Amino acid sequence: MDWSKIKTIFILTFLVLDIYLMYEFFKLKEASEFEPVAQASLEKQLKSAEITFESPLPKSNPKDRYLRAKPVEFDIENLEDMKDTKLEGQEITISEGTTLNSILDEPIKISEKFNPSELSAFIKNRVLFGDQYRFWDKPEDSNKITYYQEFEDKMFYMNLNGELTFYLNDENEIVTYKQTLLEKIESKEESEKVIQPIKAVETLYKNGSLLPKSKITNVELGYFTFVHLSSSQLLTPAWRFVINGEENLFVDAFEGKIIQLNNEEKKIVE
């Protein structure tokens, strides 16, 4: 056995390995140095465009996962048994199996400048699974007040299968509501990191969706329907940005693409 040749082979092997490890180290080092520089450059651009934030953006990389859920099919016979409890004072019908329609025996008067707290007690005590819904909006030119279902404090954005909508008459009274609900909500895969909100802001800015002199008044993580099948749906995390207290912009929190939502009729912008 030629030990000198074996020794030479080992030396060359370790030399190649050292070179490879040094290459990987400097590549990671360069990437880690580049990210703060890129972020500083973006922040400078946003400042120049007079784009401001009501609160600092979260710095951490939260984890999330895809969810699977299916619409609840309401059973009118079971609901009849609830007339003396949750659904007291309501005339209930079911349409298409998954939509509960209620006509109130006594209308609920609300103020001209509606505050969600005005309906908190009713939703909690008189709406099935009312604690799973959160206020979305009440447009000034509309007779509707909309809530959407949430899971683990994250909203299902503009999801027709997880919606609670109240309807007003000409006297500013709630006279009816309709409700849909998602059930059997479960994680489809293991959790993974979502993109940082500043990266989502960069996408919106470079795409032209975030205009100069805009103010980002709220940022939160929720879900939108990624795949909608006849009997179930797959939901994926999405960053929601509220602009100037009124406009909503959405970015897929995994893929970093802009989502244009309109009650589940979504379009993903590259």
N, C-alpha and C positions, 0 to 999 in steps of 0.2 A: 504493500500500500504506500503510495507516494504522499506523505504527510505535507510536504511543501506545497503540492498542488491543491490539496484539500484546504490548507490554510489560506492560500491565495483566493480560492473560491469563496470561502467564508468572508474574507476581508472585502472582496468585491460586492458580495451580497449585502453585507451590512452598510457598505458605502452607498449602494443604490437605495437601500431602505432609508438611510439618513437623508439623502437628497430628496426623496419623495416626501418624507415627513416635514422637512423644512419648507418644501413647496406648499404643502397643505397649510402649514402654520402661517406663512406669509400671506396666502390667499385669504384665510379667515381674518387675519389682522387687518388686511387692506379693506375687506368688506365691512368690518366693524368700525373702521375709521371713516369709511365713505358714508355710512348711514346717517350719523349725526350731521355731517356736512350737507348731505342732501336735504335733511329735515330743516336745517338752519336756512338753506336756500329757499325751501318752500315757505317757511314762516316769513321770510323777507318778502317773497312775492305776495303772500296774503296781506301783509302789512301795507305794501305798496298799493294793493287793490282795495284797501280799507275794509277788508273782511275781518270781522271781529267775533269773539266768542263771549257769551254771557258767563260761562263757567269754563275752567280749564278742561281740556280733553283728558280722558283717562289715559295713563301712560302704560299700564300693564297690558299683556297679551292674554285676555281671558280665553278660556276653552269652552267649546260648545259642541253640539252634535246634531245630526239629522234626527228628526222625529217622524214617527208614523202615527196616523190617527184616522178615525172613521166617523162619519156623521151619525148622530143618535137618531134612531127611528122611534118616534114617540108612539106610545100605545094609548089611545083615547080611553080605553076602559080603565087602565091604571090611573090615568089623570082624573077621571071622574071621582075616584076615591080620595083625591086630594082637595076636593071642593071645600072641605071644612078646615083645611089647614093652609098650605101655601097659596092655593089658587082660589081662596074664598073671595066672593064678589066679582068673579070673572067668568065670562062665557068663553069656553075654550073649543077651538076646532083645530084639526090637523090637515095640512095640505102637503101633497107629495110625500107624505110619510115622515119628512124630516123638518118641517116647519110648524111650530106651534103658534097659533094666532089667538090673541086674547082681546076681548071687548070688555072694558071695565064698567061695572055697574055704576060707579061714581067716578066721574072725571077727576083728574089731579091737576089743580091749578099751579102753574109755575110762574116765576117772575119774568119780566121782560128781559132782564140781564141774567139769564139762567146760570146757576151754579150747580155743578154735579152733586153737591151735598144735598140738594133739594130732593133727589131721588134715591139717596143712599139707603134710607130705611126701607123704602118700598122694594127696591131690588134685592136687598138682603132677606126680607121677610116674605115677599109675595111673588118672587120670580124663582123658578126652579134653578138651582145651582147658581143663584145670583152672585155669590161671592167669587165666581170665576170670570166675571166681566169687569172691564175697566172703560171709563169714558173715553170716547174718541173725539167727536165734535158735534156742534150744533150750528150749522151755517145760518147766518142772519136771514137769508132769502129762502129758507127751507122750513117745512113743517116737521122735520125729522130730528131726533136726537139719537145718535148712534154710539153704541158700545161694542167692543170686541172682546172675545174670550182671551184669557191669558193662561200661561202655564209656567209655574215657577217664577212668577212676577215678570214674564216676558210675553208681550202681546202677539197675537196672531193677526198681523197687519192686513186689514181690508179683506178678511176671509169670510166669504158668504156662508160657510158652514159653521162659523163660530161668531155669530152676530146677534146683537140684541138692539132692536130699533123701536123707538117710541114715536107715535104720530100724534100731532096736535090739531085741534080744531081752530076755528077763526077766533075763538075767545082765549087762545093761549092755554088750553087745557089738554092734557094727555087723555085720549079716549081709547086708544088701542095700542097694542104692541105686538111684534112678532119676534120669534126667537128660534135660532138654530144653535146646535151644540156639537162639539167634537168630543169623542170618548175614546177609550182604549189608547191613550197617548203613551207612547213608549219610545225609547231610544233605539234607533236603527243600528248605530255603530258606536265605537268608542269615541270619547271626546278628543278633539284636536284644537290647536290654536286657531283663533280667527285673526284676521288682519287688524292692525291697530287702527283706531278711528282716524288718525292723522293721514294714513294711507288712503282711506276712503274719501277724506276731504280733498286730497290731492287729485284723485280720480274725478271728483265732481268739478273741481276748479279747472283742470286741464280739458275736460269735456265741454266746458262752457255752461254747465248746469248751475254752478255757483257763481253768481254775478258779482261784480264789484259793488262795494258798499253794503254787502249783505251782512246780517248778524245771525250767527248760529245760536239760537236761543235754547235748544235742548238736543241732547244726544242720548240715544238708548239702543240697546240690543234687543231684537225680537225675532219673529219668524215670518217668512212668507211661503206660500205654497209653491214648491219646486216642481212637483209632479202631481197632477190631479187626475185620479182614476174615478171610475163610476162609483166604487164602493169605499174608497179610501184615498188618502193623500199623503205625500211626502213633503215635509216642511224643512227648510234650511234656514240657518241664522242670517239675519240682515241687520245692518246698521241703519238706524233712522235718524235723520237730521231735520230739525224743525228750523226753517229759515224765516227770520223776522216775525216769529210767533204765529205764522199762518201756513206757509208752504211746507210740504213734506217731501224730502228726497231720501231715496233708499239705495243702499249698496250691498250686494251679496257679500256677506262677511267671510266666506270661504274663498270665493273666486275673485273678489274685488271688482265686480262689474256693476254698473249702474242698473237699477231695476226701476222701470216705470210701472207703478201699480195703479190699477183702477178696478177695485173690487174683483181681484183675481184675474182680470184680463191684463196680464203682465207682458212687458217687453224688456228683454235684457239688452242693454247697450254696451257694445264692446269698449 
